[in-house]
């Protein structure tokens, strides 16, 4: 199966790989703004998740068994720097190939609910983009974003309710209208138009906030209404326990999106 989501995932990985190839050896042990995790840790994290995703898509039953007993699959040798980069690259390409070969109606098991193949591709793109940003932030390199960030914004919008449920909070109403300007200048909209409950601004800044790469106070997003403000202050589009967005100044810098 070929789809735009898989194509976008592949392009996201290609772009990050090209950037990571420019790193020098000493960069790999530098702490990023993401919880002070090193560059090596961040790439290892991406590699582990891509490896698990390949397992999920190619052997769903085996993945479910592994979820019950992690000893069933031995962790690979720990690598560093350029060797880790190449191993991540190899598994990433295997993941894209596996997604293209998968039944488009398949529901792949994961750590949260099972996911469709297109959603799996988008979730992996979101992680690749957001954790790639950790390294761009560390090195103060301005990233060139493209309209494939729309997929990440879409996950951000879809996880409005999840953000609150995950924290055992009541989901506020109404669901905010979201109007974003893409890197190319196109306008993207979600939910019913509203003049009182809305999030309006740049798509890249919205993607930063929902992936917790930026505090909303470091962006020019306009959050209007109580629902929108409550959401943007704790937005979390990724699975796992509740995480606290970064404090002002922890992640943001004078980057031109």
C-alpha positions in Angstrom: 0.0 0.0 0.0 1.3 3.4 -0.9 -0.2 6.4 0.8 0.7 10.1 1.4 1.2 9.3 5.1 3.8 6.7 4.4 5.5 9.0 1.8 5.6 11.8 4.4 7.1 9.5 7.0 9.8 8.4 4.6 10.5 12.1 3.7 10.7 13.0 7.4 13.2 10.3 8.1 15.3 11.2 5.0 15.5 14.9 6.2 16.5 14.0 9.7 19.1 11.5 8.5 20.7 14.2 6.3 20.9 16.5 9.3 22.2 13.9 11.7 24.9 13.0 9.2 26.4 16.5 9.7 26.9 15.9 13.4 30.4 15.6 14.8 31.4 12.8 17.2 31.3 15.0 20.3 27.7 16.1 19.5 26.3 12.6 20.3 27.0 12.9 24.0 25.6 16.4 24.4 22.4 16.8 26.4 19.4 18.1 24.4 16.7 20.3 25.9 14.5 17.2 26.0 14.9 16.2 29.7 18.7 16.7 29.2 18.7 13.4 27.2 21.8 13.1 25.0 21.6 13.1 21.2 22.6 9.4 21.4 19.7 8.7 23.7 17.2 10.5 21.5 18.3 8.6 18.3 18.3 5.3 20.3 14.7 6.1 21.4 13.6 6.6 17.8 15.4 3.5 16.8 13.7 1.4 19.5 10.3 2.6 18.6 10.8 2.0 14.9 12.1 -1.5 15.6 9.0 -2.2 17.7 6.8 -0.8 14.9 8.4 -3.1 12.4 7.7 -6.0 14.8 4.1 -4.9 15.2 3.3 -4.5 11.5 5.1 -7.7 10.3 4.2 -10.0 13.2 1.2 -8.7 15.2 0.7 -11.8 17.3 4.4 -11.9 18.1 4.3 -8.3 19.1 1.3 -8.9 21.4 3.2 -11.8 23.0 6.3 -9.6 23.5 4.1 -7.0 25.2 3.3 -9.6 27.7 6.8 -10.9 28.1 9.6 -8.5 27.0 12.2 -11.3 27.4 10.9 -13.0 24.2 12.9 -10.6 22.0 16.5 -9.8 22.9 17.5 -6.2 22.8 20.2 -5.5 20.2 23.7 -4.4 20.9 23.9 -0.8 22.2 25.6 1.4 19.7 26.9 4.9 19.7 27.1 7.8 17.3 27.5 7.1 13.6 27.0 3.4 14.1 23.7 4.0 15.9 22.7 6.4 13.1 23.2 3.8 10.4 21.3 1.2 12.4 18.4 3.6 13.0 18.4 4.4 9.3 18.3 0.7 8.3 15.3 0.0 10.6 13.5 3.2 9.6 13.7 2.2 5.9 12.5 -1.3 6.9 9.6 0.2 8.7 8.5 2.3 5.6 8.8 -0.8 3.5 6.7 -2.9 5.9 4.0 -0.2 6.1 3.8 -0.1 2.3 3.5 -3.9 2.1 0.9 -4.2 4.9 -2.8 -4.8 4.4 -4.3 -1.3 4.4 -7.2 -2.6 6.6 -4.8 -4.0 9.2 -5.0 -2.8 12.8 -1.4 -2.9 14.2 -1.0 -3.5 17.9 0.7 -0.8 19.9 1.3 0.4 23.5 -2.1 2.2 23.5 -5.0 1.3 21.2 -4.3 -0.6 18.0 -3.7 1.7 15.1 -4.5 1.6 11.4 -1.5 1.5 9.0 -1.8 5.2 8.0 -2.1 6.3 11.6 1.0 4.2 12.5 2.9 6.0 9.7 1.7 9.4 11.0 2.5 8.6 14.6 6.0 7.6 13.6 6.4 10.8 11.6 5.3 12.8 14.6 7.9 11.1 16.8 10.6 11.5 14.1 9.8 15.2 13.7 9.4 16.1 17.4 12.5 14.2 18.6 14.5 15.5 15.6 13.6 19.0 16.9 15.4 18.1 20.2 18.6 18.0 18.2 17.9 21.1 16.1 17.2 23.0 19.3 20.4 21.8 20.9 22.6 23.0 18.0 20.5 26.1 17.4 19.9 25.1 13.8 16.9 26.5 12.1 14.8 23.7 10.5 13.2 24.0 7.1 9.6 22.7 7.6 7.3 21.6 4.9 3.6 21.0 4.6 3.9 17.4 5.7 3.7 18.9 9.2 -0.1 18.8 8.5 -0.1 15.2 9.7 1.3 16.2 13.0 -1.2 19.0 13.4 -4.0 16.5 12.6 -2.8 14.2 15.4 -2.7 17.2 17.7 -6.3 18.1 16.9 -7.5 14.5 17.2 -6.0 14.1 20.7 -7.8 17.1 22.2 -10.0 14.8 24.3 -7.1 12.4 25.1 -5.1 15.2 26.6 -7.8 15.5 29.3 -8.8 11.9 29.7 -5.1 11.0 30.2 -5.0 13.3 33.2 -8.4 12.1 34.5 -9.9 15.5 33.8 -13.3 16.3 32.4 -13.1 17.1 28.7 -14.1 20.8 28.3 -16.7 22.0 25.8 -16.9 23.1 23.1 -14.1 21.5 21.1 -12.1 24.5 19.8 -11.9 25.5 16.2 -8.4 25.3 14.8 -7.2 27.4 12.0 -3.5 27.1 11.0 -1.2 28.6 8.3 1.0 26.0 6.7 4.7 26.6 5.8 3.6 27.1 2.2 0.9 29.6 3.2 -2.1 27.3 2.8 -4.8 27.5 5.5 -5.8 24.4 7.3 -9.0 24.2 9.4 -10.5 21.6 11.8 -13.7 21.6 13.8 -16.7 24.0 13.6 -15.7 27.7 13.1 -16.0 29.7 16.3 -15.3 33.3 17.3 -15.1 32.4 21.0 -13.2 29.1 21.2 -10.3 28.7 18.8 -6.6 28.2 18.3 -5.3 30.3 15.4 -1.7 30.7 14.2 1.2 29.0 12.5 1.0 25.2 11.9 4.6 24.6 12.9 4.1 26.4 16.2 0.9 24.4 16.9 2.9 21.2 16.1 5.6 22.3 18.6 3.0 22.8 21.3 1.1 19.6 20.9 4.3 17.6 20.9 5.5 19.5 23.9 8.5 20.9 22.1 7.5 24.5 23.1 5.5 26.2 25.8 2.6 28.0 24.2 3.9 31.3 25.8 6.9 31.0 23.5 4.7 31.0 20.4 2.4 33.5 18.6 -0.5 31.1 18.7 -3.8 32.8 19.7 -5.8 30.6 22.0 -9.3 32.0 22.4 -11.7 30.8 25.1 -11.5 28.6 28.1 -11.4 25.2 26.2 -8.6 26.3 23.9 -6.5 27.8 26.7 -7.0 24.7 29.0 -5.9 22.5 26.1 -2.9 24.4 24.9 -1.5 24.6 28.4 -1.3 20.8 28.7 -1.6 19.5 25.1 -0.1 16.1 24.6 -0.5 14.3 21.3 1.7 11.3 22.1 0.8 8.1 24.1 2.0 7.4 27.6 1.4 8.9 31.0 0.7 12.6 31.3 3.8 14.8 30.6 4.3 18.4 31.6 5.0 20.8 28.8 8.4 22.5 29.0 8.8 25.7 31.1 9.3 29.0 29.3 12.9 29.2 28.1 13.6 25.5 28.4 13.0 24.7 24.7 12.3 27.9 22.8 14.9 30.1 21.1 15.0 32.7 18.3 14.2 30.2 15.6 12.4 31.3 12.5 9.7 28.6 11.8 
